[in-house]
Amino acid sequence: SESNSRRAVNRGYLGGLLRLYQDWHQNDVSNNYIHIRRGLLLCLKHITNIQLGRETFLGSRGMEILFTSVQDCLSCRNLDPIVTTVIQILRKCYPKESLPVATVRSSYFFPLPGNAKAEPPCEGSEGKWLKGDYESDGEEEAEKDLDNEDVESKEEDYDLETDVNKLRSRPVLDRPEEELGQYEAMCPELSHNFQELESESEEEKRLEDRTESLLSTPSHFIPSATSLKHPNYRWRNQSVIEMGPDPRKKDFKVPLQSWTKKEKCKWDPINEKRHIVEATQDVDSCEEEDPARSHALTLRPLPKEAAWYKKMFYPECEASINASPGGRLESSDIVTNLLEKHQGDIPFHSPRFYVAKAKCVKSIPDYKDLAFPDFWGHQPPPYSKPILERKYGVQRDKVLDDVRRLIQPGDVIGRTVFDLDEPSHSSPGAPGCLTFFSKFESGNLRKAIQVREFEYDLIMNVDVNSNQHHQWFYFEVRDMKLALPYRFNIINCEKLNSQFNYGMQLVMYSVKEALQGRPRWLRAGHDICYYKNHYRCSAAAGGGMRGKCYYTLTFSIKFPHKDDVCYLAYHYPYTYSTMMSHLDILEQNRNPKKVYWRQQTLCQTLGGNPCPLLTITAMPDSKKRDDLEQFYNRPYVFLMARVHPGESNASWVMKGTLEFLVSSDPIADLLRKCFIFKIVPMLNPDGVINGNHRCSLSGDDLNRQWLTPNSQLHPTIYHAKGLLYYLRSIGRAPLVFCDYHGHSQKKNVFVYGCSIKETLWQAGCVVDTAVITEDVGYRTLPKILDEVAPAFVMNSCSFLVEKSRESTARVVVWKEMGVLRSYTMESTYCGCSHGLYKVSKSFK
């Protein structure tokens, strides 16, 4: 008990226990008395549950004693009970300290319209660490870090909504009804007269023939429901020419022709020039609308001094090339040289289109640089990679390394090499030091501190106008040495657990590999683990009653080349500019005689960026009354993605959705003829642009604003909900609503839906089936997906309605719009645990 622990400390027993443990450790050489040694450690563990016990433990050199003694136990698995208990005590007694940043608030600040909620970060708001800020953890939760993979999965059980009146759908308006008229303009398909169907000129017919030819040989393989069943579906229906040599070879290249090269073959050269001109006109038009919106962008400099760069770009005069000041080439020269080398083999990607769109993006830091992977594009790897097997004892080794820093600080460098808050305080380019950068679209790295020669502590930036939400990272690193393991510790993570403990790896992009014809994001890193560290956010700085705990994501990487430029990210990045350029390419590549496509602007975001709204369906067969009626009466399917910026996998799922819907696949054609798809591919552009993980510029989680969205602070939610209201008001509420998300702690793909009966049953309530009736059609779509989609798992789906989720899109659309099939679709960051895509044994 706490009183016994306090009594033991006051009577000096703690020092005696340490000496006694040392004596048993030194004399029990045959390990015959492990239970006695562990018993002594358990006494120490209980005593150090109180603040006085921890202070006395530190004053008695307990950290040094246990750290030294445990080194003798690491090689023997029979001593794991002792090692585990020692690690728990060391972690608990490690002195708590604040993050090495001036303030826990974001480095970026955005003034909110007519709202004093957000305040600029002030220096020193972190304050000193107070004893009262940290309360006892009681029993250390080290075991949970490893064994409780699904911490969040149990959240739904304690806050189930059991009020039947609240569960019943009750369509109500959160705004004046006359406001809904503005959304009529967002449904042009309902009033389109299709005059273009009256006659077709010879030129139009030739255009259709060329489009048919283009779409019949797609620049990438779009899997159908049947081909997905085949274990080798990735390689099916591909010619030998397309796929090239054995994909297992290191120098394997995929000479797939991109849309630009196919245009040169299938379309007139005039059309190719026209598309580039149109991309330029997009920039011109955004300059005319808002001169401040278009700005100069520079591609991140390439390592001109590197031998591989000289050999690649200047083979004839390699020795005579001198670096320009700061190692930076003229941007125009870089881009020109690169575009000449670009093979045009990235499906649905054009560097020119990307630059054109990126110039129109508004960001808080006013980005001046383009990240190379986003500009250049990437191909999928030509092989499957198994989930990383966890190295035995990796977490305890990392914790002991942290303790070594405390008790042996002599080899700690402690040099800041990158600082978003104070660039003048950083020491980039120091001898033997990596160089970091993150001020580009979707980039996130706030600070980098060199701990040892090959080890760095990294701090992520929190969401704008916030002091929390750290998960997404995306940054550049250069000046590395070859084949040496660099260790990175991201020290301000927030989640209780992570898929990084269960086989997930971060992704890495090498510029040199890309310029050699292998532009790929690849899973990378070893010795990966995720655990609670000794950093805390004080209650005052964190805005809470109690200090917030932080977690460390640690990983080691061997870079593939010396003096390369590499990019590291939490997951495959997908920027706002990538989406906007992708939409332009899709529009130009569709068959206009078969695919009805309309791209409009749902609204302007808080940061001044357009949020696109798409309408996709099939063109009517003719202007006959029956064909037009069939067109106008097609039910709606409403799809959305990326309300949480850090869930980039949601954008990749949306990308595949869009490419499939405009393709010539017979199933896609049938879907277009049966439904009208309303799609908002990115609900939170500002968050994506500025490198947020969860929030918008208002500092709010937009997926918790659907009950009462504010038109100024949450414009994308306000107008998306308004459009749904409008569809309901004209009797066209969607048949299906689906919001694409990513899940950080579960594998596979699954959905969350809404059911009154299942919620009440799960809560243990008595359900009168005569009074409470419910259409079970909400289960139909998930069951179909379970049959046809290899990554989908019905057993992971849930149809419970929780109180804490009442303001999410899924629940609000179900209740207020009366949409039975209202879903959140979750996609994993880390592969599948079963089925076709399972690439390794169950993770242990």
N, C-alpha and C positions, 0 to 999 in steps of 0.2 A: 504494500500500500504506500501511498504518498507519505504518510506520517512515519512509517518504518524507514523509508528511504531517507527522509530528512534526519531521522534519529541516527541512522548509520553514518551519514556524512558528518554530523555534528560530533559524533564520538570517534571520528578518525578511522572508521572501518574501511573506507574506500581505498586508502593507501595500503592498508594491510592486505586487502583482497588482491590488489595488483601485485604485491610482493609474493603473496602465496601462489598466485597464478604463475608468475615467473618461475618460481621454484619447481612447481609441478611440471611446467613445460620443459625446463632444463633437465630434469631427472627422469621423466617418463620417456626414455629414448625408445623403448619398445612399443610405445603407444598402447599400453595395457589399461590405462586409466583415463580413457578419453571422456568417460561420463563424469568423472570428477572435475576434470579441466573445464568441460562445458558447463558443469554446475556452477563453478566459480564465475564463469563468463556471464551466465544468466543472472547471477546476483548483481554483477556490474551493470548489466543491461537494465535491470529494474531500477537500480539506484540512479542511473543517468536519465531516467524518464523525467526527472524534475530539473529545473534550471540550476539549482544549487549543486546538484550532483554532477551536471555537465561541467560547471565551472571548476569544481574540485578535481574532476577527472583530468581536465586540461592542465590545471596547476600541478598535478602529481605526475606529469609527463606520461599520462595514460596513452595518448596517441602514439608517441614514440615506442612505448613498451609493446603495445599490441601490434603495431605495424611491423616491428622487428621480429616479433615472435611468429607472426603468421607466415612470414616468408619461408619458414621451414616446413610449413604444412601444405603448401600449394601443390606440390607434386604428388601427394598421396590422397586418392579419392576417399579413403577410409576416414580421413580427417575433415571431410566436407562439413560435418556439423559444427566443428570448431571454427572453420574458416567463415562459414555463413554467419555465425553469431558475432565473430570479430568484426566482419564487414558492417553488420547492422549497428554495432556500437560506434564504430569509426564514423559512419555516415551521420549518425544522430548527433555526435559530439563535435563534428567539424564546425568551427565557428561560423555562424551565419553572417553574411555580408550582402551589401547591396550590389546590384549590377554596376560595372564600371562605365556608367553613362551619366551625363549631367542630369537627365530627367528621364523618367520611364515613359513619358508621353512621346508621341511620334516626332520624328525630325521634321515632318511636313505639317504645315498648318493651313487650313482653308477656312476663311471667314464665311459664316453661314448667313444667308439672307434673313434679316429681321429676327435674328435669334441669338441670344447671348449664351447659348448652351456651351459652345466650344470656346475655349480660352487658349491663347498661344502658350506654348510650353515656357516655363520660367526656369531659370538656372537654379540649381540646387534644390529643386522640389523633392528630390529623393530623400534628402536629409540624412542624419546619422541613424545607424541601426539602434533601435530601442529594444530593451529586454522584453517589454510588454508586447512587442509586435509578433514575437514568436512564442507560441504555446507548445506544450509538449505534444509530440505526435503519439505518445503512448507506445504501443508496440510498433516497431519500425515496419514499414510496408515494403520492404525489399522483395519479399517473396511475391507480392502481388505484381510487382513490376514485370516479373517473368511469367507468372502463371495465370494471371487474370487477363487474357487476351481481349475479352469483350466487356470492358468496364461499362460502356455506355448502353449496352444492349438491355441492361436491367432497369434503366431509367424509366422505361414505359410502364413498369408494373406499379409504381408507387403513386402516380398522379393520373390514373385513368379517370376520364370523365364519366360519372355515373348518373348525372342529372339527365333524364330522358328528354326533358324539354329543351335543354341546351344541345343535345345530340341531334334532335330533329332538324331537318333543313327548314330554315325560315328565311325566305328571300326578303331582304331589306336593303334599302339604298343608303349609302353613306354620304350622298350628295344630292343636290336638287335634280329632279328628273329632267329638267330642260337642258342640263349640261350634257346629257347623253347624245344629243343631236350632233355634236362635233365629231363623234366617232363614225358617223355614216360615211365620211370621206375615207375611212380606213377599210371600207368594204366595197371597193370599186367593182368587184366581181359580181355584185348583186344588181348592178345597173349597167353593166357593159353591154353595148349593142352588137359587138362583133361585126362591124362593117367590113373588116378586113377579110371576112369569110365569103363575101359576095363574089369576088373574082380574084383570080390569081394570074398575074402576068407571067410571062416566060421566065423573067428574072427570078420571081418568087419561087417558081418550080425548081429552077436550077439551085436556088439557095436551099430549098428543102432537100434536094438530092445530096448536096454537099453536106448538109447537117446530118442526114441519115447515114452517110458514109462515115462521118466523124464519130457519131454515137454508136455505130455498129462495131467499131473497133476502139473501145474506150481506152484512155491513156492509163488506166489502172483497172485492176480486176475487182469488180463489185460482186461480192459473194451473194448467191441466192440462198433461199432457205434449204434447198436440196444439197447444194454444193457444200454448205457448212457442215453437213453431217459427215462428209468424207474426211478421214483423219489427215489427209494431205491436201486439204482444199486449197491451201495457199498456192500450190504449184499446179493445180488443175486448170485446164483450159488456157494454159499459157504455152506459147510456142517456144521452141528451143532458142530462137533468136531473141525473144523478149527476155527470157530468164538467164541466158548465158551459161557459163560453166558451173561447176559444183559450188553451191552456196557455202559450203564449209571452208573453202579456200579463203585465205586472208585477203587476197587482192581481188576478190570477186567484185565485179561491178555489175550494176543493173542498168543496162542502156535502154531503159524505158523512155519512149519519146513523150515529152510533155505536150501540153495543149498548144504551146507556141510552135513547136516543130511540126506538129500535125497540121496546124493551120498553114504552114508554109507548103506542106505537101497537098493538103486537101482544099485549101482556100487560096484565093488570089493574094499575091504579095501586097496588093493595095489594101486588103483587109487587115493584114498584119500591121502595116503602118498606121492604119486607121485606129486600131486598138491602142497602140502606143500613144498616138495623138490624143485619144479620148482620155487616157490615163493622165496625160499632161493637162488636158482641159479640166479634169477634176480638180487639180491643184489650182489652176487659174480661177475656177469658179469659186472655190473656197476663199481665195484671196479677195475676190470681188465682194463676197458676202461679208467677210470679216478679215480685214487686212492683217489683224494680229494673229489669226488662226494658222496661217501657213508660215513656216519658219525654216531656217536652214538646218539641215541635218548632216552630220558627219559620220561616216562609217568608222567604227573603232579602229585605231591604227594597227596595222600588222607589224610584226617584229622584223623590221627591215634589216636589222643587223644580224639576224639569225642566218646561219649558213644555208639552211633549207630554203629560206625565202629568196635569197640571192640566186640560188641555183634554179629555182622555179620561175622567177620573173625576169632575171637578167643572166641567163646562162652564158652569154657571149662576153660579158664584162663583169663577171662576178667579183673580181678582186678590186675593181675600181669604184664600186658603189660605196658612197658615204651616206651615213644616216642624216636625215634632216633634223633640225632642232627638235628635241623632245622625242625623236624617233617617229615623227608623224609625217606621212606623205601628204601631198595635196589630195583632198578628198576626191576631186574630179578624176585625178589620175588613178587612184585606187579603184574607184567604181568602174572606170573605163577598162582597166586591166582585168578586173574580176569578171565583168560582163562578157568579155571576150573569151574567158576561160570557162564560163558557166555552160554546162552541157545541155541545159534545158531539159533535164531528166527528172525533175521533181514534179510529180503529179499535182495539178491544180495549184501551182505556185509560179509566180513571176517576180523576180527581184525588182523590176521596173514598177510593176503595180504596187508592190509593197512600199517602195520609197514614196510613190505618189500619195498613198494613203497616210503613211507615217508623218508626212509633212503637215497634214491637216489636224493632227492630234493635239489636244490641249491637255497639258499636264501641270501639276503644281510645281515641280522642279524645272519646268520648261526644258525638257530633254533636248540635248544637242547631238546626242550620239545614237547610232543604230547598233544593236547587238548583231554580231555576224550571223548567228544561227537563224535569226528571224529574217534577215535580209536574204541570205543564201538559200534557206530552206533545208529540208532534210528528207531522206528516204527511210523507210522502215528497215530494220536490220534483216538480212536475208536468212536468219536462223532463229530458232526459239532458244531462250536462255532459261535454265531452271532457276527456281527460287533459291536464294542463297542459304546454304545450311549454316546455322549458327555455330560458331566456334565455342567449344566447351570452356566455361569460365571467363568469357570475354568481359562480362560486366564487372566482375570482381577485380579483374586486372586493371580496368579503366578507373574504378573507384580507388584502388591502391595507388595508381599513378597520381590521382588528384591529391591523395593524402601525402604523397611524397613531396609534392609542391609545397605543402604547408610545413613539413618538418625538415625538408632539405631545400631551402629556397635559393641556394647558391647558384644553381644552373638555370634559374628562371630569368629570361631576358626581359619580358614585360614591356616590349616596345610596341606602340601603336603604329600600325603601318597603313591603316585606312580608317578615316573617320568622316562620316557624312555630316556630322554636326560641326566639327572643327577641322576642316581640311588642312589648315596651317599646322595643326598639332600632329599630323601623321608624318611618317617617314617613309614614303614610297621609294622604291628603287634602291634601298640600302643593300650593301653587298650581301649576297647569300639569302636575300629576302624575297618572298613572293610579292607580286603587285596585284592589288585587288581593285575592282571597279563595279559599280552597280547602278549608275545614273543613266539608265535606259529604260525603255518601255517594259513594264512588268518586273523590273529589277528590284531586288530586295536584299540589301546587306548594309547594315548601319555602321558596324565597326569591326575591325580585325586587329587582333593583338598577337604579336609573335611571342609565344611562351618559351619555346626552345627552338633550335635551329630548324627543325622540321615539324613543328607543332604550332597550331594557331587556334586561339579562341575567337569565335565569331559571334556577333550579336545581330539579330535581325531587327529591322525597323517594325514598330507596331503599326496598326492601321491608322490612317489619317484621322486626326481629331479624337484619338483614343489612347488608352494606356494599356491595351491588351490585344490579344489575338496575334500570336506569333506561330507560324507554321510554314508559310510559303517562303522560299528563298530562291534566288536566281541571281548569279553574279559571275563576273569574269575574273580569271586568275591567269597570270603569266609569269615569265622568268623562272620557270621550274627547271629542276635538274632531272636527268633521265634515270628511270628505274629505282628511284628512292621513294620509300613510303612516306608521304606527308600525312600527318594526322590533323584533322579538323574537329573542333568541338563547338557546336552551336549551343550556347549556354543559356538561352532564354526561351526555350520551348515551354508550352503551357499544358498540353494534353497529358492526361494521367498515364496514357500508354500509347503505343504507336505500332504500326505494321513494321517499322524498322526493327522491332524485336522478333519479328516472325518471317524474316526472309526478304523484306523489301530493301531495295537499294536505291540510291539517288540516281540521277541521270547526268551524263557528261557528254559534251560536244567538243571535238577537237577541230580547230581551224585547219591545221595542217592535213589531217585526214580528209577533211572536206575538199580542200584544194587538190588533193590527190585522187579525187573521184569517189570518196566514201563519206558523203555528208550525212552523218547519222548521230542521233542521240542514242547513247548506249547506257545500259545499266552498269554502274561502276561502284567500287568501294568494297572494302573488306573490314573485318574486326568492327562490325557495326553493332551498336547497341544504344538503348534509350533508357535513361534512368534519372531519378530525382537527384538534384545537386544541392549545394549549400547556399545558393543565391536565393534571396528573398526580396520581395517588394514590400517596403514598409507600409503599414496601414494607411498612413497619411498620404503617401505618394500613390498608393494603389486605389484609394477611394473606398476602401473596405474596412470592416471592423477588425480584420486580422490580416497579417502579412500573407501575401500570395507566394506559393512555392514555384520554383522554376525547375525545368528538366533539361538534361543535356542529351543532344543527339551527337554521338561521336562516330567518326568513320575515318578510315585510312585509304589513301589513293596512291597508286603508282601511275604517273602520267606517261602516255605512250611516246612522247618526244621531248627532247630538250628544247628549251626556249620556245615552246608552243604557246598558243593562246587557247585556253580551254574555258568552257562555261559549265558551271555546276548548277543544278536545279533540283528542287523537291520532286517535281514531276515534269513530264514533257510540257514545256511552255507553249501557250497559245495566246498571242497578244490580240489586242483590239484591232491593230492594223492588219494582222494576219486574217482575221475574220472579214474585215471590210474588203480587202483585196480578193479574198476567196469568193465573196458574194459576187463581185464584178466578173470574175472568171466563170463562175457557174452560169451567170446570166448570159454571157456571150457564147457559152458552149451548149446551152440547152437547144432542143429542137423547138423553135417558136411555133411550129404548126401543131405540135403535140402537147407542149408544156406551157401552161398559163403561169406566168411569173410576174409578180409585182413587188417591187421593193419600195417601201415608204419609210418615213421617219415617224416612229411612235411618239417621240418627244425629244427635247434636248435634255441632257443630263444636268445635274447640278454644276458640273465642271464645264459645261458648254459643248459636249460631244454628242453627235446624233446617235440615238438608239434605234437601230433598224428594225422594221417590221416586214415580214415576208408573207406573201400569199402564193401558195403553190397548189395547182390542181391541173386537171386535163382540159385542154381546149375542147369545146363542143364539136361534135362531128360535122355539124352544119348549122345554118341559121333556121332550120326548121323548128317549128314551135315545140315539138316533142323533145328535140335535142337541147334546146335552150332551157326548157323547163327542168329537164334532168340536171343540167348544169347548175341552175339557180337553187335547186332543192337538195343539193348534196349536203349531207351533214358535215359539221365542222369538227376538226381535230385541232386542239390548241397545244402547242409545244413551246417550252421555254428552257433556257439553260443559263448557267454561269451567274446566278444571283450571288454566289459566294466566289470571289475572285480567285482564291487559292485552289479551287476545285477545277483545275485545267482539264482533267479527264472528262468533265461534263462537256466541254467545248469540243473535244475530239469525238465524243459520241454524237454530238450535234453535227459536226462536220460530216461524219459518215452518213447520218440521217439525210442531210441535204443532198449529198452527192448521189445517194441512192434514189431519192425522190425525183430527181431531174434526169435520171439515167434512162436507158432504153430497156432495162430489165422488164420482162413481162409482168412481174409482181408489182414493180413500181408503177407501171402503166395502169394496172388494175386499181391500185390504191388511189392514183390520181383521178381515175374515172369515178371512184366511189365516194371520195371525200374532198373537202376543201381544207387545206392545211394552213392555219395561221401560226406563224412561228416568230418568236422573239429570240434570236440566237444568243444574245448577250444582254442580260437584264441589268448588269452592273458594270458598264464600260469604264466609269471613273475608277472603281476599285481595281479592275484589271490593269488599267494603264499605270496607276501609281503604285503597284506592287503590294496592294492590300491582300490580306488572307480571307477576311470574312465580311468587312463592312464597306459602306459607301463613304463619300466624303463627309457626310453628316456624322460619321462615327456610329451609325446604326446598322444592325444586321437587317438587311432589307427583307429577308424571309421571316421577320417577326413584325412586319409593319402592315400586313394585309388587312387587318381589321379596320384600322383607321389611318390609311396612308396620308401623308401631308403632301400637297401638290407642289410645294416649294422644296421641301427637304427630301422627298422620296418620289420624284416625278415619274420614274419608270414604273414603279409599282402602282402609283395613282392612276396612270393612263392605261396600263395593262388591265387593271381591275375595271376601269371605265369601259374599255373595249368589251370585256366579258359581260359587264352589265348591259351594254348596248345589244350584244348578241342575244342575251336572255330576253330583253325587252321586245325584240322583234320575233320572238319565238324560235330563235336559232342558237340556244345555249349549246355548247360543244358536247358531242357524244363522248369524247375523251379529252381529258386535260392531263398533261404530264410535264412535270418540272424536273429537269435533269440535274443531278447532283453527283458529288464524289464522296465516298466514305473512307475515312482514314483508319478505321479499326476493323473492318470486315473485308473478306475476300468475296469474289464473284459479283454478279449483278442481280439486283432484286428491287422490289418496289414496296413502298408504304402506301396503303389505301385507307379507306374509311368505312367502318361498319358499326352500326348501333349494337346489333346483337353480339358480335364478337367482343366488343368492348365491355358490355355488361357481363357477359359470361366470364371473361378473363378476370373481372373485378369481383366475381363471386355473387353477383346479383341474380335474383330470381327474375326470369324473363317470361312474361305472359305472351306467348306467340299469337294469341287471339287478338291482343291489343297492339303489339309491336310487330308489324309486318315489314319485310325488307326484301328487295330484289337482290338476289345473289349474283347478279350480272357483273358486279365489281370484281369477281374472281375469274371471269372468263378470259380477259386479256392476259393476266399473269399466267394462267394455265396454258394458253397458246404459246406464250414466250418460253415457258418451261419445256415445251415440246420441240420448238423450232430453233431456239437460240442456245447454243452450247454453253455460253457463259452464265445463263440465267438459272437461278435456283429458287424454286417455289418455296422450299422449306425456310428460306431466310426472309420471306415476305411477312409483313405484319399489316393488319387492317384495324389496329386499335387507335382510338382517338384519345390523346392525352391532353390534360389541361395546359401543360406547358407548350403544346403545339397548336393551340387554338388560333394563333395569329399567323400561322404559316399559310402559304398559297394552297397547299393540298386541302387543308381543313376548311379554309374560308370559301374556296371555290365549291367544295362539296356542300357546305351549309347554305351559303348565300346565293349561289348560282343554281343549286339543285343538281349539280353534275355528279351522277352516281359513280362514274369511272374517273375519279380524281386521284392522281398518283404523284408521289415523289419517286423518281427512279434513281437509285444509288448504284454507282459503279465503283469498283475497287481501285485503289492505287497500286495494288500488289497481286495481280494474277488471280488464278482460280484454284480452288482446293479440290476440285473433282472434274470429271468429264473430259471433253475433247481438249480443253486448254490447260489441263493439269500437266505441268511439265516436270514435276518431281514428286517424290514420296511426301506424305503428310509431314509437315514441319514439326520437328521435335524440339 
